Amino acid sequence: MSNQDKQQKIEKRFTRPQTLGSAFGSLMAVFGGRVSDADLVNNWRGIVGNEIANISNVVAVKMTRNKKFNIVLRPISPAFALELSYKIDEITVAINNYYGSNSVEKITIRK
């Protein structure tokens, strides 16, 4: 293998950046643990299902002092804000089931 081939492999490796949250989140999923709020954002569709994921996006996830999440959601259209507000309990249950504990303190909807 020549130096030029090694150089090309190194360049290819750095052309596909990946966040630490997504890398460690995938790794910890193999071992059965959850790591961070980045894991929530990366797996949003799998956690809440297609119906809710199709009408909402996670805007922010903040960790409180008591290690619970404050989650800010934005509907894809203002028309879905009311429907999303009716599903807050369902979203809370889905997230708590995913993390295996009572991890959601508050869910806010921003238009």
C-alpha positions in Angstrom: 0.0 0.0 0.0 1.5 3.3 -1.0 1.5 6.6 0.9 -0.9 8.0 -1.7 -3.5 5.2 -0.9 -3.1 5.9 2.8 -3.6 9.6 2.2 -6.8 8.9 0.3 -8.2 6.7 3.0 -7.6 9.4 5.6 -9.3 12.0 3.5 -12.3 9.8 3.0 -12.6 9.2 6.7 -12.8 12.9 7.5 -15.4 13.7 4.8 -18.2 12.1 6.8 -18.3 13.8 10.2 -20.5 12.3 12.9 -21.5 13.9 16.2 -20.4 12.2 19.4 -24.0 12.0 20.6 -25.1 9.9 17.6 -21.9 7.7 17.7 -22.2 7.0 21.4 -26.0 6.8 21.3 -25.7 4.0 18.7 -23.0 2.2 20.6 -24.9 2.4 23.9 -28.1 1.1 22.2 -26.2 -2.1 21.6 -25.5 -2.4 25.3 -29.0 -1.4 26.3 -28.2 2.0 27.8 -29.2 5.6 26.9 -26.6 8.3 27.0 -27.8 11.8 26.3 -30.4 14.1 24.9 -28.8 13.8 21.5 -30.0 10.2 21.5 -33.5 11.5 21.8 -33.2 13.8 18.8 -31.5 11.1 16.6 -34.2 8.5 17.4 -37.2 10.8 17.5 -39.2 8.9 14.9 -38.5 5.5 16.5 -39.5 6.8 20.0 -42.8 8.6 19.3 -43.8 6.9 16.1 -44.5 8.1 12.6 -47.7 9.9 13.3 -46.2 12.3 15.8 -42.8 12.5 14.1 -44.4 13.6 10.8 -46.0 16.7 12.5 -43.2 17.7 14.9 -39.5 18.5 15.2 -37.4 18.6 18.4 -36.1 22.1 18.7 -34.3 21.9 22.0 -33.7 19.5 24.8 -32.5 20.9 28.1 -31.4 19.0 31.1 -32.7 20.4 34.4 -30.9 20.3 37.8 -32.8 17.2 38.8 -31.6 15.4 35.7 -34.9 15.5 33.8 -35.6 16.8 30.3 -37.4 20.0 29.3 -38.3 19.3 25.6 -39.3 22.0 23.1 -41.2 20.8 20.1 -42.1 22.8 16.9 -44.9 21.6 14.7 -44.1 21.5 11.0 -47.1 23.8 10.5 -48.9 26.0 13.0 -52.1 24.1 12.1 -50.6 21.0 13.9 -49.9 22.8 17.2 -53.3 22.0 18.7 -53.1 18.4 17.6 -49.6 18.1 19.1 -50.8 19.6 22.4 -53.4 16.9 22.7 -50.6 14.3 22.3 -48.3 15.6 25.0 -49.2 12.8 27.4 -48.6 10.2 24.7 -45.2 11.8 23.9 -44.3 11.8 27.6 -45.1 8.2 28.0 -43.2 7.2 24.9 -40.0 9.1 26.0 -40.2 7.7 29.5 -40.6 4.2 28.1 -37.5 4.7 25.9 -35.4 5.9 28.7 -36.8 3.4 31.2 -37.5 6.1 33.9 -39.5 9.2 34.6 -37.2 11.5 32.6 -39.6 14.1 31.2 -40.3 17.2 33.3 -42.0 19.4 30.8 -42.8 19.5 27.0 -43.3 22.9 25.4 -44.8 23.6 22.0 -43.5 26.6 20.0 -45.1 27.8 16.9 
